[in-house]
Amino acid sequence: MSTSRRMHLKSLLLQIGEAMLKEEAQEAEEEKMRYVEEKCPELSIPGCMQELQELCRKLHKEIDLVDDERYDMEFKVNKSNKEIDDLKLKVQDLNRKFKKPALRKVRMSADAMLAALLGSKHKVSMDLRANLKQVKKEVKEEEKQTGDWRKNIEDKSGMDGRKKMFETEAPTPLC
């Protein structure tokens, strides 16, 4: 494409864009005029004082309503602007490159860890063994009998010993 052709097309696009901007401005002006005519009818000034006071009261009520709407809109706009600024800051923070430091292994005792977590005002010593459940060792029956082992063998030997074992272990009959 030659430069003269390109310049001609560019000028045509600029002319079309300029015409469209003029049309949009004219439409906006017409819309504004329609809105003003709709919201602000022709003012007819009454002749007597009472009608004039009534008109003033009516206008004051309308002014109050418009001020309320303006205040609400202004508050919403300010809130939206603050949110936009906060989001822009967050985006800027995310776009920055942060270096993560290399972590080192640190050996700490339980007391030092608690002091670091709770702060220096809390003096806590943690004895981990204090909370453990203490288990008593049960002594077996055989170990309880500290007498002569030969006597136990003789009692259990023969039929008398076996008979005693069976009699003591036998369940009671149901009658």
C-alpha positions in Angstrom: 0.0 0.0 0.0 1.4 3.4 -1.0 1.9 6.2 1.5 -0.5 8.5 -0.3 -3.2 5.8 -0.2 -2.5 5.2 3.5 -2.7 9.0 4.2 -6.0 9.2 2.2 -7.6 6.3 4.2 -6.3 7.8 7.5 -7.9 11.2 6.7 -11.2 9.5 5.7 -11.2 7.6 9.0 -10.5 10.9 10.9 -13.4 12.6 9.1 -15.8 9.8 9.9 -14.7 9.8 13.5 -15.1 13.5 13.8 -18.6 13.3 12.3 -19.5 10.5 14.8 -18.2 12.6 17.7 -20.4 15.6 16.6 -23.4 13.3 16.4 -22.8 11.9 19.8 -22.3 15.4 21.3 -25.6 16.6 19.6 -27.5 13.5 20.9 -26.1 14.1 24.4 -27.2 17.8 24.3 -30.7 16.7 23.2 -30.9 14.1 25.9 -29.9 16.7 28.5 -32.5 19.1 27.2 -35.2 16.4 27.4 -34.2 15.6 30.9 -34.3 19.2 32.0 -37.7 19.7 30.5 -39.0 16.6 32.2 -37.6 17.4 35.6 -38.0 21.2 35.6 -41.3 22.2 34.2 -42.1 25.8 33.3 -42.3 28.0 36.4 -45.5 29.9 36.8 -45.3 32.5 39.5 -48.6 32.7 41.3 -50.2 36.0 42.2 -51.1 35.6 45.9 -48.8 35.2 48.8 -50.2 31.9 50.0 -49.7 30.2 46.7 -46.2 31.6 46.5 -45.4 30.1 50.0 -46.8 26.8 48.9 -44.6 26.8 45.8 -41.5 27.6 47.9 -42.3 24.7 50.2 -42.6 22.4 47.2 -39.3 23.6 45.8 -37.6 23.1 49.2 -38.8 19.5 49.3 -37.5 18.8 45.9 -34.2 20.4 46.7 -33.9 18.2 49.8 -34.6 15.1 47.7 -32.0 16.1 45.1 -29.4 16.8 47.8 -30.0 13.4 49.4 -29.5 11.7 46.0 -26.4 13.7 45.4 -24.9 12.9 48.8 -25.6 9.1 48.3 -24.1 9.2 44.8 -21.0 11.1 46.0 -20.5 8.6 48.8 -20.8 5.7 46.4 -18.3 7.3 44.0 -15.8 8.0 46.8 -16.1 4.4 48.1 -15.6 3.0 44.5 -12.6 5.3 44.1 -11.0 4.0 47.3 -11.6 0.4 46.2 -10.1 1.1 42.9 -7.0 2.6 44.5 -6.6 -0.3 46.9 -6.9 -2.8 44.0 -4.3 -0.8 42.0 -1.9 -1.0 45.0 -2.5 -4.8 45.2 -1.8 -5.2 41.5 1.4 -3.2 41.8 2.5 -5.3 44.8 1.8 -8.5 42.9 3.8 -7.3 39.9 6.9 -6.6 41.9 9.3 -9.5 42.2 10.0 -10.7 45.7 12.9 -12.8 46.7 12.1 -15.6 49.2 14.9 -15.9 51.7 16.6 -19.2 52.2 15.3 -20.8 55.3 17.7 -22.3 57.9 17.1 -25.1 60.3 17.0 -23.9 63.8 17.2 -26.2 66.8 15.0 -25.0 69.6 13.9 -26.6 72.9 10.3 -26.7 73.7 10.7 -24.0 76.4 12.5 -21.7 73.9 9.7 -22.3 71.3 7.0 -21.5 73.8 8.9 -18.3 74.9 9.1 -17.3 71.3 5.4 -17.9 70.6 4.0 -16.5 73.8 6.5 -13.7 74.3 8.8 -12.8 77.1 6.1 -11.9 79.6 5.0 -15.5 79.9 7.4 -17.7 81.7 6.4 -21.2 80.9 8.5 -24.3 81.4 7.3 -27.3 79.7 8.3 -30.7 81.2 7.1 -33.2 78.6 7.6 -36.1 80.9 5.3 -34.7 83.6 2.2 -35.3 81.6 3.0 -38.9 80.7 0.8 -41.6 82.2 2.6 -43.7 84.7 2.0 -47.4 84.3 2.5 -49.8 87.3 4.0 -53.1 86.5 1.8 -56.0 87.4 3.5 -58.8 89.1 2.5 -62.3 87.9 1.2 -64.9 90.3 4.2 -67.2 89.6 6.5 -64.3 90.7 4.5 -63.7 93.8 5.2 -67.1 95.1 8.7 -66.7 96.4 8.7 -70.1 98.2 10.6 -73.2 97.3 9.9 -74.2 93.8 10.3 -77.9 94.6 7.3 -77.8 96.8 5.1 -76.4 94.0 6.2 -79.1 91.7 5.5 -81.8 94.3 2.0 -80.4 94.9 1.2 -80.5 91.2 2.8 -83.8 90.5 0.7 -87.0 90.4 -3.0 -87.3 90.2 -3.7 -85.4 93.3 -2.1 -82.3 91.8 -3.9 -82.6 88.5 -7.1 -83.2 90.4 -6.7 -80.0 92.4 -6.0 -78.1 89.2 -9.1 -79.3 87.5 -11.2 -78.8 90.6 -10.2 -75.2 90.9 -10.5 -74.4 87.2 -13.7 -76.3 86.6 -16.7 -74.0 86.1 -19.7 -74.3 88.5 -22.5 -76.4 87.1 -25.8 -74.7 86.3 -28.7 -76.2 88.2 
